[in-house]
Each structure stands twice: as structure tokens, then as C-alpha cells.
Amino acid sequence: MEDLEKNPTFFRFEDLRIYTKALEYINWVHNSVKLFPDDNNGFAERYSRSAEAIALNIAEGSSRNKSQFVYYLKMAKSAVRECVVYTAICKYQDYLTEEAIDDSRQHLMEMTKMIGALIGSLQKATPGLHDDND
């Protein structure tokens, strides 16, 4: 029990900057979808789920071995790409302002770079982990 008191972040993924960025984006999406029209056929919920999947995959993968962590990080990158598509749809449906669209894209670009860097560092640390470049 004493070890838990010394280390306030028992779950190691909570120490990852990308996890914090993903939580910030979830908050941004949740606040943004409140502005959407009610008749959007579940669009807001699907967008929110994709944003949440970024953090969820990071958390799940962090408890696995390095090659599995890389797999989950790639799943997180897939969720980022889903959010890029949802952001584009928002633009075409006039759900968000141009400023909000740019803000979303900035978040997403930053996260995809951070995830890519984390994948790269894990692959450098583990020879033979270079399956593909995605």
C-alpha cells in the first residue's frame, strides 16, 4: 500500500502525454457536439465514441507487451483518422465554425504525430517490431 501512496499514477498510461492530449480532445468533442442539431442521426454519439477510442486504445495497449502496445497505438491512430472524417463531415454539414474545424484538425495532427513518435520509440527499443509504417 505504501508504494501506491508514493506513485500517484498507478496506471502507467496516465503518465503518457498522448493520453492527456486524447482526454483533452474528448472534452473538446463532447463540448462541440452539444452545438449540433438534434436530428443528426446519432452522428454526435459516433463522433464522441471515435474520440474516446483514441484514449481507450492507448490505455488498453499500455498494459500489454511492446508489440501489442504498438498494435493498440495503431488502433488509436485509426480512431484519429475517423475523427478527421467526422471533422470533415462537420464542415460540410455546417455543424462547426471554420475556427472549430481548424482547432479539431490541430488536435488530431498533434495526436497522430505523438502516437507515431511513440510507436517509433517502441520499435527502436524492440528489434523485429517493424511490421509496417502505419
C-alpha positions as CSV (number, residue, x, y, z in Angstrom):
1,M,0.0,0.0,0.0
2,E,2.9,2.3,0.7
3,D,4.0,2.1,-2.9
4,L,0.7,3.3,-4.1
5,E,1.0,6.4,-2.0
6,K,4.4,7.3,-3.4
7,N,3.2,6.9,-7.0
8,P,0.1,8.8,-7.6
9,T,-0.3,7.4,-11.2
10,F,-0.7,3.7,-10.6
11,F,-1.7,3.2,-14.2
12,R,1.3,3.9,-16.3
13,F,-0.7,5.2,-19.3
14,E,-1.8,8.2,-17.2
15,D,1.8,9.4,-17.4
16,L,1.8,9.5,-21.2
17,R,1.4,12.9,-22.8
18,I,-0.6,11.4,-25.6
19,Y,-3.2,10.1,-23.2
20,T,-3.6,13.6,-21.7
21,K,-4.0,15.0,-25.2
22,A,-6.6,12.4,-26.0
23,L,-8.6,13.3,-22.9
24,E,-8.4,17.0,-23.9
25,Y,-9.7,16.1,-27.4
26,I,-12.6,14.0,-25.9
27,N,-13.5,17.0,-23.8
28,W,-13.4,19.2,-26.9
29,V,-15.6,16.9,-28.9
30,H,-18.1,16.5,-26.1
31,N,-18.4,20.3,-25.8
32,S,-18.6,20.7,-29.5
33,V,-21.3,18.1,-30.2
34,K,-23.6,19.9,-27.8
35,L,-24.0,22.5,-30.5
36,F,-25.1,20.0,-33.1
37,P,-28.7,19.8,-34.2
38,D,-30.8,17.2,-32.5
39,D,-31.7,15.4,-35.8
40,N,-28.2,14.3,-36.7
41,N,-28.9,10.5,-36.7
42,G,-26.5,9.6,-34.0
43,F,-23.6,11.5,-35.6
44,A,-22.6,13.2,-32.4
45,E,-22.5,10.0,-30.5
46,R,-20.4,8.2,-33.1
47,Y,-18.0,11.2,-33.3
48,S,-17.7,11.1,-29.5
49,R,-17.1,7.3,-29.5
50,S,-14.3,7.7,-32.0
51,A,-12.6,10.4,-29.9
52,E,-12.9,8.2,-26.8
53,A,-11.4,5.2,-28.7
54,I,-8.1,7.1,-29.0
55,A,-7.7,7.2,-25.2
56,L,-9.2,3.8,-24.7
57,N,-6.7,2.1,-27.1
58,I,-3.8,3.9,-25.5
59,A,-4.9,2.7,-22.1
60,E,-5.6,-0.9,-23.1
61,G,-2.3,-1.2,-25.1
62,S,-0.2,0.1,-22.3
63,S,-0.9,-3.0,-20.2
64,R,0.4,-5.3,-23.0
65,N,3.8,-6.2,-24.3
66,K,5.5,-3.8,-26.7
67,S,4.3,-5.4,-29.9
68,Q,0.7,-5.5,-28.7
69,F,1.1,-1.9,-27.4
70,V,2.2,-0.9,-31.0
71,Y,-0.9,-2.6,-32.3
72,Y,-3.2,-0.7,-29.9
73,L,-1.4,2.6,-30.8
74,K,-2.1,1.9,-34.4
75,M,-5.8,1.4,-33.5
76,A,-5.6,4.7,-31.7
77,K,-4.3,6.3,-34.9
78,S,-7.2,4.7,-36.8
79,A,-9.6,6.4,-34.3
80,V,-7.8,9.7,-35.0
81,R,-8.4,9.2,-38.8
82,E,-12.1,8.5,-38.0
83,C,-12.2,11.8,-36.2
84,V,-10.6,13.5,-39.2
85,V,-13.5,12.2,-41.3
86,Y,-16.1,13.3,-38.7
87,T,-14.5,16.8,-38.6
88,A,-14.8,17.0,-42.4
89,I,-18.5,16.0,-42.2
90,C,-19.0,18.7,-39.6
91,K,-17.6,21.2,-42.1
92,Y,-19.9,20.1,-44.9
93,Q,-22.9,20.0,-42.6
94,D,-22.1,23.4,-41.1
95,Y,-22.1,21.9,-37.6
96,L,-18.9,23.7,-36.6
97,T,-17.3,27.0,-37.4
98,E,-14.1,27.2,-39.5
99,E,-12.2,28.1,-36.4
100,A,-13.6,24.9,-34.6
101,I,-12.7,22.8,-37.7
102,D,-9.2,24.1,-37.6
103,D,-9.0,23.5,-33.9
104,S,-10.1,19.9,-34.3
105,R,-7.6,19.3,-37.1
106,Q,-4.8,20.8,-35.0
107,H,-5.6,18.4,-32.1
108,L,-5.8,15.4,-34.5
109,M,-2.5,16.3,-36.3
110,E,-0.7,16.7,-33.0
111,M,-2.0,13.4,-31.7
112,T,-1.2,11.4,-34.8
113,K,2.4,12.8,-34.6
114,M,2.7,11.9,-30.9
115,I,1.3,8.4,-31.5
116,G,3.7,7.9,-34.4
117,A,6.7,9.0,-32.3
118,L,5.7,6.7,-29.5
119,I,5.4,3.8,-32.0
120,G,8.8,4.7,-33.4
121,S,10.4,4.7,-29.9
122,L,8.8,1.3,-29.1
123,Q,10.0,-0.2,-32.3
124,K,13.5,1.1,-31.8
125,A,13.6,-0.4,-28.4
126,T,12.4,-3.8,-29.7
127,P,14.3,-5.2,-32.7
128,G,12.0,-7.0,-35.1
129,L,8.9,-4.9,-34.3
130,H,8.9,-3.0,-37.6
131,D,5.9,-4.7,-39.2
132,D,4.8,-1.7,-41.4
133,N,4.8,2.0,-41.5
134,D,1.2,2.7,-40.5
